[in-house]
């Protein structure tokens, strides 16, 4: 007899309380092995695949793609011990596909208990094998293994009158039901656009818009003057009926929360300086030329600036710190974990180069390149996006000269770098065209005063203008 186990959205760590379903990797009726990824979710920090700790047949999924689920909410149910073709309902010829299941533990009643890819038991992933559901409308006999002949969608959870008759209301997602309750939408009057008439969130949103438009029309009718001869002026008649609303969730929501917290908690100040980066660019060209065609990866400007920052933080450790507001203490951190801003399709993320103070420019550059590629493909883990102590923001790649960066809470400072471009510059007492860059430092005024911040920024500018200054600390 199969045992139906419920798998809930696990705690993904780093204080995350919810996740958005991006893509289901299995369907109802599929056979899964222990620790096989079943769903891809997006948290406020990263995109992760969630493996199921049970092996068996998927009997139900909860939540549509694009919906958010809180930690602890049901993700799916699995019938453990129902993976064999012999457990299909009688008369279901060819119910099981020809492919073997592959996983040796799929019929076990014990789960691994693991929640993240890379921490599994190491069992081989099973090839997907589906137990096709029956298409008849007669109810299954109580003695039959219902988990095998489950419908392609979970059983509806609400019952009411639909189109003049009693019957089930095809709603699966608890978020859809809650949204309908909040806006007083009667689900019994909706026709679902999903498979088998399933009511989706889009159906409820459409009903909300229609209800709002009807309310506005009724209000306008009631507000019309009684005297027909009196002219009326419609204010804003050219405006669209409804404004676009974009949910603040996922990466965008996390960025909004962090920036708001930074501005509300940190008394920040910004100082900036223009620097002649001609010698830095020449030094970079010489480094890359010396490496030769097969001498390894090229050193980037960002890597050189990152190495300059670690040298500057060694001189001014006040800026590599955080403030413990509860204890009213400044905590100076022993190592530099350097974050760098990276723009991706999912939004702005800040990967962290661990122990940057122990690395040279080449090592920092290689790690930046690796993390940047993970960011572009959406494969950064939450651990790779947290724990930074200082952030470097190169907004010059967007073609802008300057900015006033917002500190990446709970850090104490951020260095912003504008574009490097030819400008007139007084060099050795004569006007010349030089490669000039603007550097901006935003700092937490609680950890230091302007003299310290100015000293840090001036040292960074000196290293940019005369890279040989770095030789004293190498």
PyMOL commands that set and color helices and strands:
alter all, ss='L'
color gray80, all
select helices_A, chain A and resi 85-87+174-182+187-189+195-197+201-223+250-265+278-291+301-315+317-319+356-358+361-376+382-385+395-398+450-465+467-472
alter helices_A, ss='H'
color red, helices_A
select strands_A, chain A and resi 3-8+18-24+30-32+36-42+47-52+56-61+68-70+74-80+129-130+158-162+165-169+268-276+321-324+329-332+338-344+347-353+390-394+413-417+421-427+430-444
alter strands_A, ss='S'
color yellow, strands_A
deselect
rebuild
show_as cartoon
